[in-house]
Amino acid sequence: MAPTDDSVSQALRAIEIEDGVVTRPASTWTPTVHAFLRHLRSQGLTCVPEPLGIEGGVERLALIEGDAGGAGWQHQHSYDGLRSAARLLRTIHDASAGWQPPVGATFRAPHVVAGSEPSVWCHGDVGPWNVVWRDHEAVGLIDWDFLHQGPPLDDVAYALQWFAPTRDDDMALTWHHFPAVPDRAARIRVFLDAYGDGLPDFDVAETVALRMEATMALELSLANEGVEPQRTWVDEGSQEWAAGEVRWVRDNAHLFELSP
């Protein structure tokens, strides 16, 4: 889910870091996430947290050193940072493909039908705030609460919303902290080139807009179940705000066209 400054602050207050160990509240899906992270790390990936255990409603993870959260935005402004985030996502997708969830696995986010694409295990919340950065290079991907199965494009479309970004000029400057309005189409090309082959041809604006609407639907579902912070976000008008963002993407599709 996309964070606001307040929601990031709420999340950070629930997380404690001490002696290289991150502790945060565990949920019903946490054992499934830990099993998935162990699978990736068994293949030699150090770009996801090492799960250390769950006890008393608290999960423990080894800290990946670097900038994340609000400190992560600046690192992806450069094309080098952008490329490194795309390569990191591709590495994880490739390593995830053969994972079989444990019996009784619980997921917070619904799976997405892949169609003709091969399925991978998607992060579901790929934004600069959930990437760990060192010297403008993506070295880790954290916060796997929205783990689900789906086509790679599900994660890629979500990422493009935040890394391009597919947002208006004011948001690009004030929320994403770009020093000048970025060339969104150029950044999308850089991200997709770095991610590599295997993605189907797709209309960027419509695919991103549909992924945004899926995010809205999940947020509303969680809010209706009384889950926080989604319930508060919806009460404060997040659905109406997000619908306006979706309209902006469709109305400005020309900004995301990939042809030269």
C-alpha positions as CSV (number, residue, x, y, z in Angstrom):
1,M,0.0,0.0,0.0
2,A,1.3,3.5,-0.7
3,P,2.3,5.3,2.4
4,T,1.6,8.9,3.4
5,D,4.0,10.7,5.7
6,D,1.6,9.9,8.7
7,S,1.3,6.3,7.8
8,V,5.0,5.9,7.5
9,S,5.4,7.4,11.0
10,Q,2.8,5.0,12.4
11,A,4.6,2.0,10.9
12,L,7.9,3.2,12.1
13,R,6.6,3.5,15.7
14,A,5.7,-0.2,15.6
15,I,9.2,-1.2,14.5
16,E,12.2,-1.4,16.8
17,I,15.8,-1.9,15.8
18,E,18.5,-3.0,18.2
19,D,21.8,-4.7,17.7
20,G,21.1,-5.5,14.1
21,V,17.7,-7.0,14.8
22,V,14.3,-5.6,13.6
23,T,11.3,-6.5,15.7
24,R,7.7,-5.7,14.5
25,P,4.2,-7.0,15.2
26,A,3.5,-10.4,13.7
27,S,0.3,-11.3,11.9
28,T,-1.4,-14.4,10.7
29,W,0.5,-14.3,7.4
30,T,3.9,-13.8,9.0
31,P,4.9,-17.5,9.1
32,T,4.1,-17.7,5.4
33,V,6.3,-14.7,4.7
34,H,9.1,-16.1,6.8
35,A,9.0,-19.4,4.9
36,F,9.2,-17.5,1.6
37,L,12.2,-15.4,2.8
38,R,14.0,-18.6,4.0
39,H,13.4,-20.0,0.5
40,L,15.1,-17.0,-1.2
41,R,18.0,-16.9,1.2
42,S,18.6,-20.6,0.7
43,Q,19.3,-19.7,-2.9
44,G,22.0,-17.2,-1.8
45,L,19.9,-14.0,-1.9
46,T,21.0,-11.6,0.8
47,C,18.7,-8.8,-0.6
48,V,15.7,-9.9,1.6
49,P,15.7,-10.0,5.4
50,E,16.8,-13.1,7.2
51,P,13.9,-14.2,9.4
52,L,15.0,-14.9,13.0
53,G,11.7,-16.2,14.5
54,I,8.3,-15.3,15.8
55,E,7.5,-15.2,19.5
56,G,4.8,-13.6,21.6
57,G,3.2,-11.9,18.6
58,V,6.4,-10.3,17.5
59,E,8.6,-11.2,14.5
60,R,12.3,-10.8,14.5
61,L,14.3,-10.1,11.3
62,A,18.0,-9.4,10.7
63,L,18.5,-5.8,9.7
64,I,19.7,-5.0,6.1
65,E,21.9,-1.9,6.6
66,G,21.1,1.1,4.5
67,D,18.5,3.8,3.8
68,A,14.8,2.9,3.6
69,G,11.5,4.5,4.3
70,G,11.5,8.3,3.8
71,A,15.3,8.3,3.4
72,G,15.0,6.0,0.3
73,W,13.4,8.4,-2.1
74,Q,16.5,10.3,-3.1
75,H,18.5,7.2,-4.1
76,Q,16.2,6.3,-7.1
77,H,16.3,9.8,-8.7
78,S,19.3,8.8,-10.8
79,Y,19.1,6.3,-13.7
80,D,21.7,4.2,-11.9
81,G,19.5,3.9,-8.8
82,L,16.5,3.2,-11.0
83,R,18.3,0.4,-12.9
84,S,19.5,-1.2,-9.7
85,A,15.9,-1.3,-8.3
86,A,14.6,-3.0,-11.5
87,R,17.5,-5.5,-11.4
88,L,16.8,-6.3,-7.8
89,L,13.2,-7.0,-8.5
90,R,14.0,-9.2,-11.4
91,T,16.5,-11.2,-9.3
92,I,13.9,-11.8,-6.6
93,H,11.2,-12.7,-9.2
94,D,13.5,-15.3,-10.8
95,A,14.4,-16.8,-7.5
96,S,10.8,-17.0,-6.3
97,A,9.3,-18.9,-9.2
98,G,9.7,-22.4,-7.7
99,W,8.6,-21.8,-4.2
100,Q,5.8,-23.9,-2.8
101,P,4.0,-22.4,0.2
102,P,3.7,-24.5,3.3
103,V,0.4,-26.3,4.0
104,G,-2.1,-23.9,5.5
105,A,-0.2,-20.8,4.3
106,T,-2.0,-17.5,4.9
107,F,-1.7,-14.5,2.7
108,R,-2.8,-10.9,3.3
109,A,-3.2,-10.1,-0.4
110,P,-5.1,-12.1,-3.0
111,H,-3.3,-14.0,-5.7
112,V,-3.5,-12.6,-9.3
113,V,-4.3,-14.8,-12.3
114,A,-1.2,-14.7,-14.5
115,G,-2.9,-15.6,-17.8
116,S,-0.3,-16.5,-20.4
117,E,2.6,-15.2,-18.3
118,P,4.5,-17.4,-15.9
119,S,3.7,-16.9,-12.3
120,V,6.2,-15.6,-9.7
121,W,5.8,-14.5,-6.1
122,C,5.2,-10.8,-6.0
123,H,6.1,-8.4,-3.3
124,G,3.0,-6.3,-3.8
125,D,4.3,-3.0,-2.4
126,V,7.4,-2.2,-4.5
127,G,8.1,1.4,-3.8
128,P,11.3,3.3,-2.9
129,W,10.3,3.3,0.8
130,N,10.5,-0.5,0.9
131,V,13.9,-0.7,-0.9
132,V,17.1,-0.6,1.1
133,W,19.7,1.7,-0.5
134,R,23.4,2.2,-0.2
135,D,25.1,4.9,-2.3
136,H,22.1,5.1,-4.7
137,E,22.1,1.4,-5.3
138,A,19.2,-0.9,-4.3
139,V,20.5,-3.7,-2.0
140,G,17.4,-5.0,-0.3
141,L,13.6,-5.3,-0.5
142,I,11.8,-5.4,2.8
143,D,8.2,-5.5,4.2
144,W,6.8,-8.5,2.5
145,D,3.3,-8.4,4.1
146,F,1.6,-8.2,0.7
147,L,3.3,-11.3,-0.7
148,H,1.1,-13.0,-3.3
149,Q,1.4,-15.1,-6.5
150,G,0.9,-13.4,-9.8
151,P,2.6,-12.3,-13.1
152,P,5.8,-10.3,-12.9
153,L,3.9,-7.4,-14.5
154,D,1.8,-7.1,-11.3
155,D,4.9,-5.9,-9.4
156,V,6.4,-4.0,-12.3
157,A,3.2,-2.0,-12.9
158,Y,3.0,-1.1,-9.2
159,A,6.7,-0.1,-9.2
160,L,6.3,2.1,-12.2
161,Q,3.7,4.2,-10.4
162,W,6.3,5.2,-7.8
163,F,9.6,5.0,-9.7
164,A,8.6,6.8,-12.9
165,P,6.5,8.3,-11.2
166,T,3.1,8.1,-12.9
167,R,1.9,11.1,-10.9
168,D,1.4,14.8,-11.6
169,D,4.2,17.4,-11.6
170,D,3.5,18.7,-8.2
171,M,3.6,15.3,-6.6
172,A,6.8,14.4,-8.4
173,L,8.5,17.6,-7.0
174,T,7.0,17.7,-3.5
175,W,6.2,14.1,-2.6
176,H,8.9,12.3,-4.6
177,H,11.4,15.1,-4.0
178,F,12.7,15.3,-7.6
179,P,14.7,18.5,-8.2
180,A,12.9,18.9,-11.5
181,V,9.9,17.2,-13.2
182,P,11.3,13.9,-14.5
183,D,11.0,12.5,-18.0
184,R,8.6,9.8,-17.1
185,A,8.7,7.9,-20.4
186,A,12.5,7.8,-20.3
187,R,12.5,6.5,-16.7
188,I,10.0,3.8,-17.6
189,R,12.2,2.7,-20.5
190,V,15.2,2.6,-18.2
191,F,13.3,0.5,-15.6
192,L,12.0,-1.9,-18.1
193,D,15.3,-2.3,-19.9
194,A,17.0,-3.1,-16.6
195,Y,14.3,-5.5,-15.5
196,G,14.9,-7.5,-18.7
197,D,13.0,-9.6,-21.1
198,G,10.0,-11.8,-20.5
199,L,7.3,-9.1,-19.9
200,P,4.4,-9.0,-22.4
201,D,3.8,-5.9,-24.5
202,F,1.5,-3.6,-22.5
203,D,0.0,-0.2,-22.4
204,V,1.8,1.5,-19.6
205,A,-1.0,4.0,-18.6
206,E,-3.8,1.5,-18.6
207,T,-1.8,-1.3,-16.9
208,V,-0.6,1.0,-14.2
209,A,-4.2,2.4,-13.8
210,L,-5.6,-1.1,-13.4
211,R,-2.9,-2.0,-10.9
212,M,-3.8,1.2,-8.9
213,E,-7.5,0.2,-8.9
214,A,-6.5,-3.3,-7.6
215,T,-4.6,-1.5,-4.8
216,M,-7.7,0.5,-4.0
217,A,-9.9,-2.6,-3.9
218,L,-7.5,-4.3,-1.5
219,E,-7.4,-1.2,0.7
220,L,-11.2,-1.0,0.8
221,S,-11.4,-4.8,1.6
222,L,-9.0,-4.4,4.5
223,A,-10.8,-1.3,5.8
224,N,-14.1,-3.1,5.8
225,E,-12.5,-5.8,7.9
226,G,-11.5,-3.1,10.4
227,V,-7.8,-3.5,9.6
228,E,-5.6,-0.5,10.4
229,P,-4.3,1.8,9.0
230,Q,-6.5,1.1,6.0
231,R,-9.7,1.8,7.9
232,T,-8.4,5.2,8.9
233,W,-7.2,5.9,5.4
234,V,-10.6,5.1,3.9
235,D,-12.4,7.2,6.6
236,E,-10.1,10.1,5.7
237,G,-11.0,9.9,2.0
238,S,-8.1,7.8,0.5
239,Q,-10.4,6.1,-2.0
240,E,-11.6,9.4,-3.5
241,W,-8.0,10.7,-3.6
242,A,-6.7,7.5,-5.3
243,A,-9.5,7.6,-7.8
244,G,-8.3,11.0,-8.8
245,E,-4.8,9.7,-9.3
246,V,-6.1,6.9,-11.5
247,R,-8.0,9.5,-13.6
248,W,-4.8,11.6,-13.9
249,V,-2.9,8.5,-15.2
250,R,-5.4,7.8,-17.9
251,D,-5.8,11.5,-18.9
252,N,-2.0,11.8,-19.3
253,A,-1.2,8.6,-21.0
254,H,0.9,10.5,-23.5
255,L,3.5,11.1,-20.8
256,F,4.2,7.4,-20.5
257,E,4.4,6.4,-24.2
258,L,7.5,4.3,-24.9
259,S,7.9,4.8,-28.6
260,P,10.8,7.3,-29.5
